[in-house]
Amino acid sequence: MTQTQVFSAEQPVRTKSDVLASIGNLKQRIEEATEALQKASEGKDVPSEQQQEEMAEVSEFVKIYRRNLETEELNLQRLMRGERLTF
C-alpha cells in the first residue's frame, strides 16, 4: 500500500451505540475504582506506603476515566448534532 492509499483510506465511523457503550464502561470503571478507594480508606489501620501508592495510582486512573467520560459525552453531543466521528 502506498502512502497515498493509507491516507485516503476510509476511517471507521463511530456510532451512537459505540459512544454510549464507552460511556457506560467508563462510568462502571469510575464507580468500581471509587468504591475500592472508599473501602481502602475505611480501614482502621494506617495504610502502608505501598497501599498509599496504590491508592494514589487508582486516584489517577479515576481522573483519567472522568476526563475520558467528559470527552465521550461531548462526542455523543456531536453525534446528536449530526457530526461524523471516526476512531
PDB file as gemmi writes it, atoms N, CA and C in Angstrom:
CRYST1    1.000    1.000    1.000  90.00  90.00  90.00 P 1                      
ATOM      1  N   MET A   1       0.844  -1.167   0.000  1.00  0.00           N  
ATOM      2  CA  MET A   1       0.000   0.000   0.000  1.00  0.00           C  
ATOM      3  C   MET A   1       0.897   1.240   0.000  1.00  0.00           C  
ATOM      4  N   THR A   2       0.606   2.156  -0.888  1.00  0.00           N  
ATOM      5  CA  THR A   2       1.396   3.384  -0.940  1.00  0.00           C  
ATOM      6  C   THR A   2       0.935   4.347   0.143  1.00  0.00           C  
ATOM      7  N   GLN A   3       1.743   5.360   0.361  1.00  0.00           N  
ATOM      8  CA  GLN A   3       1.400   6.346   1.387  1.00  0.00           C  
ATOM      9  C   GLN A   3       0.087   7.045   1.038  1.00  0.00           C  
ATOM     10  N   THR A   4      -0.139   7.320  -0.220  1.00  0.00           N  
ATOM     11  CA  THR A   4      -1.382   7.962  -0.637  1.00  0.00           C  
ATOM     12  C   THR A   4      -2.575   7.079  -0.317  1.00  0.00           C  
ATOM     13  N   GLN A   5      -2.454   5.786  -0.541  1.00  0.00           N  
ATOM     14  CA  GLN A   5      -3.554   4.871  -0.247  1.00  0.00           C  
ATOM     15  C   GLN A   5      -3.845   4.819   1.253  1.00  0.00           C  
ATOM     16  N   VAL A   6      -2.818   4.862   2.057  1.00  0.00           N  
ATOM     17  CA  VAL A   6      -3.007   4.814   3.507  1.00  0.00           C  
ATOM     18  C   VAL A   6      -3.794   6.031   3.971  1.00  0.00           C  
ATOM     19  N   PHE A   7      -3.415   7.211   3.500  1.00  0.00           N  
ATOM     20  CA  PHE A   7      -4.070   8.428   3.950  1.00  0.00           C  
ATOM     21  C   PHE A   7      -5.459   8.615   3.363  1.00  0.00           C  
ATOM     22  N   SER A   8      -5.726   8.020   2.229  1.00  0.00           N  
ATOM     23  CA  SER A   8      -7.043   8.188   1.628  1.00  0.00           C  
ATOM     24  C   SER A   8      -8.012   7.085   2.038  1.00  0.00           C  
ATOM     25  N   ALA A   9      -7.540   6.112   2.791  1.00  0.00           N  
ATOM     26  CA  ALA A   9      -8.413   5.014   3.222  1.00  0.00           C  
ATOM     27  C   ALA A   9      -9.520   5.553   4.119  1.00  0.00           C  
ATOM     28  N   GLU A  10     -10.675   4.970   3.990  1.00  0.00           N  
ATOM     29  CA  GLU A  10     -11.835   5.390   4.779  1.00  0.00           C  
ATOM     30  C   GLU A  10     -11.638   4.992   6.236  1.00  0.00           C  
ATOM     31  N   GLN A  11     -11.822   5.949   7.133  1.00  0.00           N  
ATOM     32  CA  GLN A  11     -11.725   5.690   8.570  1.00  0.00           C  
ATOM     33  C   GLN A  11     -13.051   5.093   9.049  1.00  0.00           C  
ATOM     34  N   PRO A  12     -13.001   4.135   9.985  1.00  0.00           N  
ATOM     35  CA  PRO A  12     -14.251   3.607  10.530  1.00  0.00           C  
ATOM     36  C   PRO A  12     -15.010   4.712  11.266  1.00  0.00           C  
ATOM     37  N   VAL A  13     -16.304   4.717  11.114  1.00  0.00           N  
ATOM     38  CA  VAL A  13     -17.150   5.752  11.711  1.00  0.00           C  
ATOM     39  C   VAL A  13     -17.668   5.276  13.062  1.00  0.00           C  
ATOM     40  N   ARG A  14     -17.655   6.161  14.045  1.00  0.00           N  
ATOM     41  CA  ARG A  14     -18.198   5.845  15.370  1.00  0.00           C  
ATOM     42  C   ARG A  14     -19.704   6.068  15.333  1.00  0.00           C  
ATOM     43  N   THR A  15     -20.412   5.178  15.974  1.00  0.00           N  
ATOM     44  CA  THR A  15     -21.860   5.290  16.034  1.00  0.00           C  
ATOM     45  C   THR A  15     -22.291   5.708  17.432  1.00  0.00           C  
ATOM     46  N   LYS A  16     -23.560   6.064  17.532  1.00  0.00           N  
ATOM     47  CA  LYS A  16     -24.117   6.448  18.829  1.00  0.00           C  
ATOM     48  C   LYS A  16     -23.980   5.295  19.822  1.00  0.00           C  
ATOM     49  N   SER A  17     -24.219   4.074  19.369  1.00  0.00           N  
ATOM     50  CA  SER A  17     -24.123   2.928  20.283  1.00  0.00           C  
ATOM     51  C   SER A  17     -22.676   2.695  20.733  1.00  0.00           C  
ATOM     52  N   ASP A  18     -21.689   2.964  19.862  1.00  0.00           N  
ATOM     53  CA  ASP A  18     -20.273   2.865  20.261  1.00  0.00           C  
ATOM     54  C   ASP A  18     -19.972   3.823  21.411  1.00  0.00           C  
ATOM     55  N   VAL A  19     -20.417   5.060  21.245  1.00  0.00           N  
ATOM     56  CA  VAL A  19     -20.136   6.090  22.245  1.00  0.00           C  
ATOM     57  C   VAL A  19     -20.886   5.789  23.542  1.00  0.00           C  
ATOM     58  N   LEU A  20     -22.142   5.355  23.431  1.00  0.00           N  
ATOM     59  CA  LEU A  20     -22.913   5.019  24.637  1.00  0.00           C  
ATOM     60  C   LEU A  20     -22.280   3.853  25.391  1.00  0.00           C  
ATOM     61  N   ALA A  21     -21.779   2.868  24.667  1.00  0.00           N  
ATOM     62  CA  ALA A  21     -21.108   1.734  25.311  1.00  0.00           C  
ATOM     63  C   ALA A  21     -19.846   2.202  26.033  1.00  0.00           C  
ATOM     64  N   SER A  22     -19.104   3.085  25.407  1.00  0.00           N  
ATOM     65  CA  SER A  22     -17.896   3.626  26.021  1.00  0.00           C  
ATOM     66  C   SER A  22     -18.238   4.416  27.284  1.00  0.00           C  
ATOM     67  N   ILE A  23     -19.303   5.215  27.225  1.00  0.00           N  
ATOM     68  CA  ILE A  23     -19.742   5.990  28.388  1.00  0.00           C  
ATOM     69  C   ILE A  23     -20.122   5.055  29.531  1.00  0.00           C  
ATOM     70  N   GLY A  24     -20.887   4.015  29.228  1.00  0.00           N  
ATOM     71  CA  GLY A  24     -21.285   3.056  30.259  1.00  0.00           C  
ATOM     72  C   GLY A  24     -20.088   2.363  30.886  1.00  0.00           C  
ATOM     73  N   ASN A  25     -19.139   1.980  30.061  1.00  0.00           N  
ATOM     74  CA  ASN A  25     -17.926   1.320  30.542  1.00  0.00           C  
ATOM     75  C   ASN A  25     -17.126   2.245  31.460  1.00  0.00           C  
ATOM     76  N   LEU A  26     -16.973   3.493  31.054  1.00  0.00           N  
ATOM     77  CA  LEU A  26     -16.219   4.447  31.871  1.00  0.00           C  
ATOM     78  C   LEU A  26     -16.917   4.715  33.200  1.00  0.00           C  
ATOM     79  N   LYS A  27     -18.242   4.848  33.173  1.00  0.00           N  
ATOM     80  CA  LYS A  27     -18.984   5.074  34.420  1.00  0.00           C  
ATOM     81  C   LYS A  27     -18.806   3.897  35.374  1.00  0.00           C  
ATOM     82  N   GLN A  28     -18.829   2.686  34.843  1.00  0.00           N  
ATOM     83  CA  GLN A  28     -18.644   1.495  35.673  1.00  0.00           C  
ATOM     84  C   GLN A  28     -17.237   1.474  36.275  1.00  0.00           C  
ATOM     85  N   ARG A  29     -16.234   1.784  35.473  1.00  0.00           N  
ATOM     86  CA  ARG A  29     -14.853   1.811  35.976  1.00  0.00           C  
ATOM     87  C   ARG A  29     -14.681   2.856  37.074  1.00  0.00           C  
ATOM     88  N   ILE A  30     -15.286   4.027  36.877  1.00  0.00           N  
ATOM     89  CA  ILE A  30     -15.199   5.090  37.881  1.00  0.00           C  
ATOM     90  C   ILE A  30     -15.846   4.634  39.180  1.00  0.00           C  
ATOM     91  N   GLU A  31     -17.019   4.031  39.066  1.00  0.00           N  
ATOM     92  CA  GLU A  31     -17.736   3.562  40.251  1.00  0.00           C  
ATOM     93  C   GLU A  31     -16.925   2.500  41.001  1.00  0.00           C  
ATOM     94  N   GLU A  32     -16.395   1.526  40.278  1.00  0.00           N  
ATOM     95  CA  GLU A  32     -15.618   0.453  40.912  1.00  0.00           C  
ATOM     96  C   GLU A  32     -14.356   0.993  41.580  1.00  0.00           C  
ATOM     97  N   ALA A  33     -13.665   1.888  40.916  1.00  0.00           N  
ATOM     98  CA  ALA A  33     -12.433   2.441  41.482  1.00  0.00           C  
ATOM     99  C   ALA A  33     -12.736   3.311  42.696  1.00  0.00           C  
ATOM    100  N   THR A  34     -13.814   4.079  42.629  1.00  0.00           N  
ATOM    101  CA  THR A  34     -14.199   4.923  43.758  1.00  0.00           C  
ATOM    102  C   THR A  34     -14.570   4.073  44.962  1.00  0.00           C  
ATOM    103  N   GLU A  35     -15.310   2.989  44.723  1.00  0.00           N  
ATOM    104  CA  GLU A  35     -15.666   2.077  45.817  1.00  0.00           C  
ATOM    105  C   GLU A  35     -14.415   1.445  46.428  1.00  0.00           C  
ATOM    106  N   ALA A  36     -13.476   1.056  45.599  1.00  0.00           N  
ATOM    107  CA  ALA A  36     -12.233   0.457  46.102  1.00  0.00           C  
ATOM    108  C   ALA A  36     -11.460   1.457  46.961  1.00  0.00           C  
ATOM    109  N   LEU A  37     -11.429   2.710  46.533  1.00  0.00           N  
ATOM    110  CA  LEU A  37     -10.745   3.738  47.320  1.00  0.00           C  
ATOM    111  C   LEU A  37     -11.443   3.964  48.658  1.00  0.00           C  
ATOM    112  N   GLN A  38     -12.777   3.964  48.639  1.00  0.00           N  
ATOM    113  CA  GLN A  38     -13.527   4.161  49.882  1.00  0.00           C  
ATOM    114  C   GLN A  38     -13.276   3.017  50.854  1.00  0.00           C  
ATOM    115  N   LYS A  39     -13.299   1.793  50.356  1.00  0.00           N  
ATOM    116  CA  LYS A  39     -13.047   0.629  51.214  1.00  0.00           C  
ATOM    117  C   LYS A  39     -11.635   0.672  51.789  1.00  0.00           C  
ATOM    118  N   ALA A  40     -10.682   1.054  50.963  1.00  0.00           N  
ATOM    119  CA  ALA A  40      -9.292   1.109  51.423  1.00  0.00           C  
ATOM    120  C   ALA A  40      -9.105   2.186  52.487  1.00  0.00           C  
ATOM    121  N   SER A  41      -9.824   3.289  52.353  1.00  0.00           N  
ATOM    122  CA  SER A  41      -9.655   4.376  53.320  1.00  0.00           C  
ATOM    123  C   SER A  41     -10.454   4.140  54.599  1.00  0.00           C  
ATOM    124  N   GLU A  42     -11.394   3.183  54.590  1.00  0.00           N  
ATOM    125  CA  GLU A  42     -12.190   2.876  55.776  1.00  0.00           C  
ATOM    126  C   GLU A  42     -11.441   2.008  56.776  1.00  0.00           C  
ATOM    127  N   GLY A  43     -10.338   1.433  56.360  1.00  0.00           N  
ATOM    128  CA  GLY A  43      -9.571   0.560  57.246  1.00  0.00           C  
ATOM    129  C   GLY A  43      -9.141   1.292  58.507  1.00  0.00           C  
ATOM    130  N   LYS A  44      -9.085   0.556  59.602  1.00  0.00           N  
ATOM    131  CA  LYS A  44      -8.735   1.162  60.889  1.00  0.00           C  
ATOM    132  C   LYS A  44      -7.239   1.425  60.999  1.00  0.00           C  
ATOM    133  N   ASP A  45      -6.464   0.635  60.314  1.00  0.00           N  
ATOM    134  CA  ASP A  45      -5.014   0.800  60.364  1.00  0.00           C  
ATOM    135  C   ASP A  45      -4.573   1.860  59.363  1.00  0.00           C  
ATOM    136  N   VAL A  46      -3.457   2.464  59.662  1.00  0.00           N  
ATOM    137  CA  VAL A  46      -2.863   3.411  58.723  1.00  0.00           C  
ATOM    138  C   VAL A  46      -2.334   2.603  57.541  1.00  0.00           C  
ATOM    139  N   PRO A  47      -2.709   2.997  56.311  1.00  0.00           N  
ATOM    140  CA  PRO A  47      -2.241   2.227  55.148  1.00  0.00           C  
ATOM    141  C   PRO A  47      -0.719   2.256  55.036  1.00  0.00           C  
ATOM    142  N   SER A  48      -0.180   1.138  54.573  1.00  0.00           N  
ATOM    143  CA  SER A  48       1.268   1.064  54.354  1.00  0.00           C  
ATOM    144  C   SER A  48       1.654   1.993  53.207  1.00  0.00           C  
ATOM    145  N   GLU A  49       2.934   2.185  53.062  1.00  0.00           N  
ATOM    146  CA  GLU A  49       3.415   3.051  51.984  1.00  0.00           C  
ATOM    147  C   GLU A  49       2.994   2.499  50.626  1.00  0.00           C  
ATOM    148  N   GLN A  50       3.073   1.179  50.476  1.00  0.00           N  
ATOM    149  CA  GLN A  50       2.672   0.550  49.216  1.00  0.00           C  
ATOM    150  C   GLN A  50       1.176   0.761  48.966  1.00  0.00           C  
ATOM    151  N   GLN A  51       0.356   0.603  50.004  1.00  0.00           N  
ATOM    152  CA  GLN A  51      -1.084   0.812  49.853  1.00  0.00           C  
ATOM    153  C   GLN A  51      -1.389   2.266  49.492  1.00  0.00           C  
ATOM    154  N   GLN A  52      -0.660   3.187  50.099  1.00  0.00           N  
ATOM    155  CA  GLN A  52      -0.854   4.602  49.774  1.00  0.00           C  
ATOM    156  C   GLN A  52      -0.504   4.876  48.314  1.00  0.00           C  
ATOM    157  N   GLU A  53       0.571   4.259  47.836  1.00  0.00           N  
ATOM    158  CA  GLU A  53       0.962   4.419  46.432  1.00  0.00           C  
ATOM    159  C   GLU A  53      -0.098   3.837  45.505  1.00  0.00           C  
ATOM    160  N   GLU A  54      -0.635   2.669  45.876  1.00  0.00           N  
ATOM    161  CA  GLU A  54      -1.679   2.043  45.063  1.00  0.00           C  
ATOM    162  C   GLU A  54      -2.938   2.903  45.040  1.00  0.00           C  
ATOM    163  N   MET A  55      -3.292   3.470  46.186  1.00  0.00           N  
ATOM    164  CA  MET A  55      -4.465   4.342  46.251  1.00  0.00           C  
ATOM    165  C   MET A  55      -4.261   5.590  45.393  1.00  0.00           C  
ATOM    166  N   ALA A  56      -3.057   6.136  45.410  1.00  0.00           N  
ATOM    167  CA  ALA A  56      -2.750   7.305  44.583  1.00  0.00           C  
ATOM    168  C   ALA A  56      -2.849   6.952  43.100  1.00  0.00           C  
ATOM    169  N   GLU A  57      -2.388   5.753  42.757  1.00  0.00           N  
ATOM    170  CA  GLU A  57      -2.456   5.296  41.364  1.00  0.00           C  
ATOM    171  C   GLU A  57      -3.909   5.140  40.917  1.00  0.00           C  
ATOM    172  N   VAL A  58      -4.734   4.547  41.777  1.00  0.00           N  
ATOM    173  CA  VAL A  58      -6.154   4.385  41.450  1.00  0.00           C  
ATOM    174  C   VAL A  58      -6.815   5.754  41.308  1.00  0.00           C  
ATOM    175  N   SER A  59      -6.449   6.692  42.169  1.00  0.00           N  
ATOM    176  CA  SER A  59      -6.993   8.052  42.076  1.00  0.00           C  
ATOM    177  C   SER A  59      -6.652   8.686  40.733  1.00  0.00           C  
ATOM    178  N   GLU A  60      -5.446   8.455  40.254  1.00  0.00           N  
ATOM    179  CA  GLU A  60      -5.044   8.985  38.948  1.00  0.00           C  
ATOM    180  C   GLU A  60      -5.873   8.356  37.830  1.00  0.00           C  
ATOM    181  N   PHE A  61      -6.130   7.045  37.944  1.00  0.00           N  
ATOM    182  CA  PHE A  61      -6.968   6.387  36.942  1.00  0.00           C  
ATOM    183  C   PHE A  61      -8.370   6.981  36.941  1.00  0.00           C  
ATOM    184  N   VAL A  62      -8.901   7.268  38.127  1.00  0.00           N  
ATOM    185  CA  VAL A  62     -10.241   7.867  38.215  1.00  0.00           C  
ATOM    186  C   VAL A  62     -10.252   9.212  37.495  1.00  0.00           C  
ATOM    187  N   LYS A  63      -9.209  10.010  37.675  1.00  0.00           N  
ATOM    188  CA  LYS A  63      -9.124  11.303  36.985  1.00  0.00           C  
ATOM    189  C   LYS A  63      -9.117  11.107  35.470  1.00  0.00           C  
ATOM    190  N   ILE A  64      -8.341  10.133  35.019  1.00  0.00           N  
ATOM    191  CA  ILE A  64      -8.265   9.850  33.582  1.00  0.00           C  
ATOM    192  C   ILE A  64      -9.623   9.382  33.064  1.00  0.00           C  
ATOM    193  N   TYR A  65     -10.264   8.470  33.799  1.00  0.00           N  
ATOM    194  CA  TYR A  65     -11.581   7.978  33.387  1.00  0.00           C  
ATOM    195  C   TYR A  65     -12.589   9.114  33.308  1.00  0.00           C  
ATOM    196  N   ARG A  66     -12.562  10.013  34.285  1.00  0.00           N  
ATOM    197  CA  ARG A  66     -13.510  11.144  34.280  1.00  0.00           C  
ATOM    198  C   ARG A  66     -13.253  12.061  33.095  1.00  0.00           C  
ATOM    199  N   ARG A  67     -11.988  12.296  32.781  1.00  0.00           N  
ATOM    200  CA  ARG A  67     -11.645  13.133  31.626  1.00  0.00           C  
ATOM    201  C   ARG A  67     -12.117  12.459  30.333  1.00  0.00           C  
ATOM    202  N   ASN A  68     -11.903  11.146  30.235  1.00  0.00           N  
ATOM    203  CA  ASN A  68     -12.364  10.406  29.055  1.00  0.00           C  
ATOM    204  C   ASN A  68     -13.883  10.411  28.966  1.00  0.00           C  
ATOM    205  N   LEU A  69     -14.552  10.322  30.120  1.00  0.00           N  
ATOM    206  CA  LEU A  69     -16.013  10.357  30.148  1.00  0.00           C  
ATOM    207  C   LEU A  69     -16.520  11.696  29.623  1.00  0.00           C  
ATOM    208  N   GLU A  70     -15.908  12.783  30.044  1.00  0.00           N  
ATOM    209  CA  GLU A  70     -16.298  14.104  29.543  1.00  0.00           C  
ATOM    210  C   GLU A  70     -16.139  14.174  28.026  1.00  0.00           C  
ATOM    211  N   THR A  71     -15.039  13.638  27.522  1.00  0.00           N  
ATOM    212  CA  THR A  71     -14.795  13.640  26.078  1.00  0.00           C  
ATOM    213  C   THR A  71     -15.867  12.838  25.353  1.00  0.00           C  
ATOM    214  N   GLU A  72     -16.205  11.661  25.889  1.00  0.00           N  
ATOM    215  CA  GLU A  72     -17.212  10.823  25.241  1.00  0.00           C  
ATOM    216  C   GLU A  72     -18.596  11.475  25.294  1.00  0.00           C  
ATOM    217  N   GLU A  73     -18.902  12.177  26.380  1.00  0.00           N  
ATOM    218  CA  GLU A  73     -20.181  12.882  26.450  1.00  0.00           C  
ATOM    219  C   GLU A  73     -20.234  13.995  25.410  1.00  0.00           C  
ATOM    220  N   LEU A  74     -19.115  14.662  25.182  1.00  0.00           N  
ATOM    221  CA  LEU A  74     -19.047  15.668  24.116  1.00  0.00           C  
ATOM    222  C   LEU A  74     -19.188  15.007  22.746  1.00  0.00           C  
ATOM    223  N   ASN A  75     -18.567  13.842  22.576  1.00  0.00           N  
ATOM    224  CA  ASN A  75     -18.703  13.107  21.314  1.00  0.00           C  
ATOM    225  C   ASN A  75     -20.156  12.737  21.056  1.00  0.00           C  
ATOM    226  N   LEU A  76     -20.867  12.331  22.105  1.00  0.00           N  
ATOM    227  CA  LEU A  76     -22.279  11.986  21.951  1.00  0.00           C  
ATOM    228  C   LEU A  76     -23.074  13.212  21.508  1.00  0.00           C  
ATOM    229  N   GLN A  77     -22.789  14.353  22.105  1.00  0.00           N  
ATOM    230  CA  GLN A  77     -23.473  15.584  21.701  1.00  0.00           C  
ATOM    231  C   GLN A  77     -23.189  15.906  20.239  1.00  0.00           C  
ATOM    232  N   ARG A  78     -21.937  15.709  19.829  1.00  0.00           N  
ATOM    233  CA  ARG A  78     -21.579  15.965  18.434  1.00  0.00           C  
ATOM    234  C   ARG A  78     -22.346  15.032  17.497  1.00  0.00           C  
ATOM    235  N   LEU A  79     -22.447  13.757  17.879  1.00  0.00           N  
ATOM    236  CA  LEU A  79     -23.198  12.804  17.053  1.00  0.00           C  
ATOM    237  C   LEU A  79     -24.667  13.199  16.967  1.00  0.00           C  
ATOM    238  N   MET A  80     -25.220  13.665  18.074  1.00  0.00           N  
ATOM    239  CA  MET A  80     -26.634  14.056  18.095  1.00  0.00           C  
ATOM    240  C   MET A  80     -26.880  15.267  17.187  1.00  0.00           C  
ATOM    241  N   ARG A  81     -25.850  16.087  16.993  1.00  0.00           N  
ATOM    242  CA  ARG A  81     -25.970  17.238  16.087  1.00  0.00           C  
ATOM    243  C   ARG A  81     -25.739  16.832  14.632  1.00  0.00           C  
ATOM    244  N   GLY A  82     -25.421  15.566  14.416  1.00  0.00           N  
ATOM    245  CA  GLY A  82     -25.239  15.081  13.051  1.00  0.00           C  
ATOM    246  C   GLY A  82     -23.801  15.089  12.565  1.00  0.00           C  
ATOM    247  N   GLU A  83     -22.857  15.389  13.444  1.00  0.00           N  
ATOM    248  CA  GLU A  83     -21.454  15.353  13.036  1.00  0.00           C  
ATOM    249  C   GLU A  83     -21.010  13.905  12.859  1.00  0.00           C  
ATOM    250  N   ARG A  84     -19.977  13.727  12.089  1.00  0.00           N  
ATOM    251  CA  ARG A  84     -19.435  12.400  11.806  1.00  0.00           C  
ATOM    252  C   ARG A  84     -18.154  12.225  12.604  1.00  0.00           C  
ATOM    253  N   LEU A  85     -18.087  11.160  13.404  1.00  0.00           N  
ATOM    254  CA  LEU A  85     -16.895  10.884  14.207  1.00  0.00           C  
ATOM    255  C   LEU A  85     -16.203   9.639  13.677  1.00  0.00           C  
ATOM    256  N   THR A  86     -14.880   9.679  13.675  1.00  0.00           N  
ATOM    257  CA  THR A  86     -14.113   8.496  13.293  1.00  0.00           C  
ATOM    258  C   THR A  86     -13.272   8.058  14.478  1.00  0.00           C  
ATOM    259  N   PHE A  87     -12.819   6.805  14.437  1.00  0.00           N  
ATOM    260  CA  PHE A  87     -11.979   6.269  15.512  1.00  0.00           C  
ATOM    261  C   PHE A  87     -10.600   6.854  15.439  1.00  0.00           C  
TER     262      PHE A  87                                                      
END                                                                             
